[in-house]
Amino acid sequence: MALGRKDDLTSLNIRTCKEGDIKNCETVTHSEIYKMTNTLKIRGLNKHYSLNKHVLRDIDLDIDSGEMVALIGASGSGKSTLLRLIAGLVAADSHSESLIEVQGQCVQKGGTISSKIRSIRSNIGFIFQQFNLVDRLSVATNVLVGLLHAIPLWRGLFHYFLPHEKNKALESLRRVGIDECHAQRASTLSGGQQQRAAIARAMVQGAGLLLADEPIASLDPESSRKVLEILSKINREDGCTVLVSLHQVDFAKRYFKRIIGLREGSIVFDGSAAELTVDLLKKLYGSQANELFEPEIQDLTLISPANEWHFNIA
């Protein structure tokens, strides 16, 4: 049983009251339990971009502290919009019953973003598909941007960082494997290196929730593997909750214990990687699902028509 989901916590609260496991259990409310166990809580989330474009439909979602979750679905299923709503970059439908909380703090409610969103966002790291680095700045300075919420405005404007802050940036770059590039301009890095620099920036921020929007979409397979291994390491070692949107189902099954599937703005799957079958993928991706699980070729024999030469490729 995964704690943090609505039904599970409801039954937990009732059962402990009956068995007397919690003293004065009538004072232990559901909201208090959610705050203790949940990093992310979403209720009744709807988002329209026009009258005929219902992007997200009645989303209810709980993600526990320390979970690493993949968000999959076809293009246009609402993955990026959901991440932006969680970060408070986009508002839900106005006058709706929607609610988004991160670590017990209200990001937005009823389509109105919290007036304290700047403070709340300091605990939400966001890794974009386009990296969002400043090309002309050094890699280390780009990483130090993750500290802007914690330092005076004048220091940020003049790029004045203290020695311990610079050391923190270098340590983050070391953990993602590109500390030797700290003095280079960001524009000189490869795509995979730029994405790792973006991850280091989020690490410096010290966020409890890390959101990544298609972080490997433009990367080659080896760079993709490195990026997901780094995110897994951050999740394990720092206890950071990680939510990543992906198109690559094979990577989702390999690196994530929990996978959430979106289709036309609704959650149609929420379970383990082992439960993600071809039939479920067809529900998510339609006719494209067969391409996602083509059988691996273990032994391929090439025959020359002219000479009947055989080449065995293991």
C-alpha positions as CSV (number, residue, x, y, z in Angstrom):
1,M,0.0,0.0,0.0
2,A,1.4,3.4,-1.0
3,L,0.7,6.0,1.6
4,G,-0.2,9.4,0.4
5,R,-3.1,8.4,-1.9
6,K,-6.5,9.6,-0.9
7,D,-8.1,6.2,-0.3
8,D,-5.2,4.8,1.5
9,L,-4.9,7.7,4.0
10,T,-8.6,7.7,4.6
11,S,-8.6,4.1,5.5
12,L,-5.5,4.5,7.6
13,N,-7.0,7.3,9.6
14,I,-10.2,5.4,10.3
15,R,-8.4,2.1,11.2
16,T,-6.0,3.7,13.7
17,C,-8.9,5.4,15.4
18,K,-10.7,2.2,15.8
19,E,-7.7,0.3,17.0
20,G,-6.6,3.0,19.3
21,D,-3.1,3.3,17.7
22,I,-3.3,7.1,17.8
23,K,-4.2,8.8,21.0
24,N,-6.9,11.5,20.6
25,C,-7.1,10.4,17.0
26,E,-10.1,12.7,16.5
27,T,-7.6,15.6,16.5
28,V,-5.5,14.1,13.7
29,T,-7.0,15.5,10.5
30,H,-6.5,14.3,7.0
31,S,-4.7,17.5,6.1
32,E,-2.2,17.0,8.9
33,I,-1.5,13.4,7.7
34,Y,-1.0,14.7,4.1
35,K,1.5,17.2,5.3
36,M,3.4,14.5,7.1
37,T,3.6,12.1,4.2
38,N,3.0,14.0,1.0
39,T,5.3,16.2,-1.0
40,L,2.6,16.8,-3.6
41,K,-1.2,16.9,-3.3
42,I,-3.5,17.7,-6.2
43,R,-7.3,17.8,-6.0
44,G,-9.9,18.5,-8.7
45,L,-7.4,20.1,-11.2
46,N,-8.8,21.3,-14.5
47,K,-7.3,23.4,-17.1
48,H,-8.7,24.8,-20.4
49,Y,-6.8,26.8,-22.9
50,S,-9.9,27.6,-24.8
51,L,-13.6,26.5,-24.7
52,N,-12.8,23.5,-26.9
53,K,-9.4,22.6,-25.5
54,H,-9.7,20.8,-22.1
55,V,-6.0,20.1,-21.4
56,L,-6.4,18.5,-17.9
57,R,-9.5,16.9,-16.5
58,D,-10.3,16.4,-12.8
59,I,-6.8,15.4,-11.8
60,D,-6.4,14.0,-8.3
61,L,-2.9,13.0,-7.4
62,D,-0.7,12.3,-4.3
63,I,3.1,11.8,-4.4
64,D,4.9,10.8,-1.3
65,S,8.0,12.3,0.1
66,G,11.1,10.7,-1.6
67,E,9.2,9.1,-4.5
68,M,10.6,9.1,-8.0
69,V,7.8,9.1,-10.5
70,A,7.6,9.1,-14.3
71,L,4.8,10.9,-16.1
72,I,4.2,9.4,-19.6
73,G,1.7,9.9,-22.4
74,A,1.4,10.9,-26.0
75,S,2.1,14.5,-27.2
76,G,-0.7,16.8,-26.1
77,S,-1.8,14.6,-23.2
78,G,-1.1,17.4,-20.7
79,K,2.2,16.4,-19.1
80,S,4.0,19.7,-19.5
81,T,0.9,21.7,-18.5
82,L,0.6,19.6,-15.3
83,L,4.2,20.3,-14.3
84,R,3.8,24.0,-15.0
85,L,0.7,24.1,-12.9
86,I,2.5,22.3,-10.0
87,A,5.3,24.9,-10.2
88,G,2.8,27.8,-10.2
89,L,3.9,29.0,-13.6
90,V,0.4,28.6,-15.0
91,A,-3.0,29.0,-13.2
92,A,-5.7,26.4,-13.2
93,D,-9.3,27.2,-14.4
94,S,-10.6,30.2,-12.5
95,H,-13.4,29.7,-10.0
96,S,-12.7,25.9,-10.1
97,E,-12.4,23.6,-7.1
98,S,-8.7,22.9,-7.9
99,L,-6.0,22.7,-5.3
100,I,-2.3,22.1,-5.5
101,E,-0.1,21.8,-2.4
102,V,3.6,21.2,-2.2
103,Q,4.9,20.1,1.2
104,G,1.8,21.4,2.8
105,Q,2.0,24.8,1.2
106,C,-0.7,26.0,-1.2
107,V,0.7,26.7,-4.6
108,Q,-2.7,27.6,-6.0
109,K,-6.4,27.1,-5.2
110,G,-9.5,27.8,-7.3
111,G,-7.4,29.0,-10.2
112,T,-5.6,31.7,-8.1
113,I,-1.9,31.4,-7.6
114,S,-0.7,32.0,-4.0
115,S,0.6,35.4,-3.1
116,K,3.5,33.6,-1.5
117,I,4.5,31.8,-4.7
118,R,8.0,33.2,-4.9
119,S,8.8,31.7,-1.5
120,I,7.1,28.4,-2.3
121,R,8.9,28.1,-5.6
122,S,12.2,28.2,-3.8
123,N,11.4,24.6,-2.7
124,I,10.4,23.5,-6.3
125,G,13.3,22.8,-8.7
126,F,12.3,22.9,-12.4
127,I,14.5,21.3,-15.2
128,F,13.4,22.4,-18.6
129,Q,13.8,20.5,-21.9
130,Q,15.5,23.6,-23.4
131,F,18.0,23.7,-20.5
132,N,17.4,27.5,-20.0
133,L,21.1,28.4,-19.4
134,V,22.6,31.8,-20.2
135,D,25.0,31.0,-23.0
136,R,27.4,33.9,-22.4
137,L,27.8,33.1,-18.6
138,S,30.1,30.5,-17.2
139,V,28.8,27.1,-16.2
140,A,29.4,27.8,-12.5
141,T,27.5,31.2,-12.7
142,N,24.6,29.5,-14.3
143,V,24.5,27.0,-11.5
144,L,24.7,29.7,-8.9
145,V,21.5,31.2,-10.3
146,G,19.8,28.5,-8.3
147,L,20.7,30.5,-5.2
148,L,19.1,33.8,-6.3
149,H,16.0,33.2,-4.1
150,A,18.3,33.0,-1.0
151,I,20.6,36.1,-1.5
152,P,20.0,39.8,-1.6
153,L,18.9,41.3,-5.0
154,W,22.0,43.4,-5.3
155,R,24.3,40.4,-5.0
156,G,22.4,38.6,-7.7
157,L,22.5,41.6,-10.1
158,F,26.3,41.9,-9.7
159,H,26.9,38.1,-9.7
160,Y,28.5,38.5,-6.3
161,F,28.7,35.1,-4.6
162,L,30.4,34.2,-1.4
163,P,33.1,31.5,-1.3
164,H,30.9,28.9,0.4
165,E,28.3,29.5,-2.3
166,K,30.8,29.0,-5.1
167,N,32.0,25.8,-3.4
168,K,28.4,24.6,-3.2
169,A,28.1,25.1,-7.0
170,L,31.3,23.3,-7.7
171,E,30.2,20.4,-5.5
172,S,27.0,20.1,-7.5
173,L,28.9,20.2,-10.7
174,R,31.1,17.4,-9.4
175,R,28.1,15.3,-8.5
176,V,26.8,15.5,-12.1
177,G,30.2,14.9,-13.5
178,I,31.1,18.2,-15.2
179,D,33.1,20.1,-12.6
180,E,36.0,20.4,-15.0
181,C,33.8,22.6,-17.2
182,H,32.9,25.1,-14.4
183,A,34.8,28.0,-16.0
184,Q,33.6,27.4,-19.6
185,R,30.8,29.4,-21.2
186,A,27.6,27.5,-21.2
187,S,27.4,27.8,-25.0
188,T,30.5,25.5,-25.3
189,L,28.8,22.5,-23.6
190,S,27.1,19.6,-25.4
191,G,23.4,19.1,-25.0
192,G,23.9,16.4,-22.4
193,Q,26.4,18.5,-20.4
194,Q,24.0,21.5,-20.5
195,Q,21.2,19.4,-19.1
196,R,23.5,18.2,-16.3
197,A,24.4,21.8,-15.6
198,A,20.7,22.5,-15.3
199,I,20.3,19.6,-12.8
200,A,23.2,21.0,-10.8
201,R,21.4,24.4,-10.7
202,A,18.4,22.7,-9.2
203,M,20.6,20.8,-6.7
204,V,22.1,24.1,-5.5
205,Q,18.6,25.4,-5.0
206,G,18.0,22.7,-2.4
207,A,14.5,22.0,-3.5
208,G,12.4,19.3,-1.9
209,L,10.5,18.6,-5.1
210,L,12.3,18.4,-8.5
211,L,10.2,18.6,-11.7
212,A,11.7,17.7,-15.0
213,D,9.9,18.4,-18.3
214,E,11.1,16.0,-21.0
215,P,14.8,16.4,-19.8
216,I,16.1,13.8,-22.3
217,A,13.9,14.6,-25.3
218,S,16.8,16.1,-27.3
219,L,19.6,13.9,-26.1
220,D,21.2,10.8,-27.5
221,P,20.7,7.5,-25.6
222,E,24.0,7.6,-23.7
223,S,23.4,11.2,-22.5
224,S,19.8,10.3,-21.6
225,R,21.0,7.4,-19.5
226,K,23.5,9.6,-17.7
227,V,20.8,12.3,-17.0
228,L,18.4,9.7,-15.5
229,E,21.1,8.1,-13.5
230,I,21.9,11.4,-12.0
231,L,18.3,12.1,-11.1
232,S,18.0,8.6,-9.5
233,K,21.1,9.3,-7.5
234,I,19.7,12.7,-6.2
235,N,16.5,10.9,-5.3
236,R,18.4,8.2,-3.3
237,E,21.1,10.3,-1.7
238,D,19.2,13.5,-1.0
239,G,15.7,12.2,-0.4
240,C,14.4,14.6,-3.0
241,T,11.0,13.9,-4.6
242,V,11.3,13.7,-8.4
243,L,8.6,13.9,-11.0
244,V,9.8,13.5,-14.6
245,S,7.8,13.7,-17.8
246,L,9.0,11.3,-20.5
247,H,8.2,10.0,-24.0
248,Q,10.6,7.1,-23.7
249,V,8.7,4.3,-22.1
250,D,11.7,2.0,-22.0
251,F,13.6,4.6,-19.8
252,A,10.5,5.0,-17.6
253,K,10.3,1.3,-16.9
254,R,14.0,1.1,-16.2
255,Y,14.5,4.0,-13.8
256,F,11.1,4.6,-12.1
257,K,9.2,2.4,-9.7
258,R,6.0,4.4,-10.1
259,I,4.6,5.5,-13.5
260,I,1.6,7.8,-14.1
261,G,0.0,7.7,-17.6
262,L,-2.0,10.6,-19.0
263,R,-4.3,10.4,-22.0
264,E,-6.3,13.4,-23.2
265,G,-5.7,15.2,-19.9
266,S,-6.9,12.4,-17.6
267,I,-4.9,9.9,-15.5
268,V,-5.6,6.5,-17.0
269,F,-2.7,4.6,-15.3
270,D,-1.0,4.9,-11.9
271,G,1.1,2.0,-10.8
272,S,4.4,0.2,-11.0
273,A,6.5,-0.4,-14.0
274,A,5.7,-4.1,-13.9
275,E,2.0,-3.3,-14.3
276,L,2.6,-1.3,-17.5
277,T,1.6,-3.8,-20.2
278,V,1.3,-3.4,-23.9
279,D,-2.5,-3.2,-23.6
280,L,-2.2,-0.3,-21.2
281,L,0.3,1.4,-23.6
282,K,-2.2,1.0,-26.4
283,K,-4.7,2.8,-24.3
284,L,-2.1,5.6,-23.7
285,Y,-0.6,5.9,-27.1
286,G,-3.0,4.3,-29.5
287,S,-1.5,2.9,-32.7
288,Q,2.0,4.1,-31.7
289,A,2.2,1.7,-28.8
290,N,3.5,-1.2,-30.9
291,E,6.6,0.8,-31.7
292,L,7.4,1.3,-28.0
293,F,7.9,-2.4,-27.4
294,E,9.4,-3.9,-30.5
295,P,11.2,-7.2,-29.5
296,E,14.9,-6.9,-29.3
297,I,16.9,-8.7,-32.0
298,Q,19.3,-11.0,-30.2
299,D,20.7,-12.7,-33.3
300,L,20.4,-11.3,-36.8
301,T,21.5,-13.3,-39.9
302,L,22.3,-11.4,-43.1
303,I,22.3,-13.5,-46.3
304,S,23.9,-12.3,-49.5
305,P,21.6,-13.2,-52.4
306,A,24.4,-13.6,-54.9
307,N,26.9,-15.8,-52.9
308,E,24.7,-16.9,-50.0
309,W,27.2,-15.7,-47.5
310,H,26.0,-15.7,-43.9
311,F,26.9,-13.1,-41.3
312,N,25.8,-13.8,-37.7
313,I,25.5,-10.7,-35.6
314,A,25.2,-11.5,-31.9
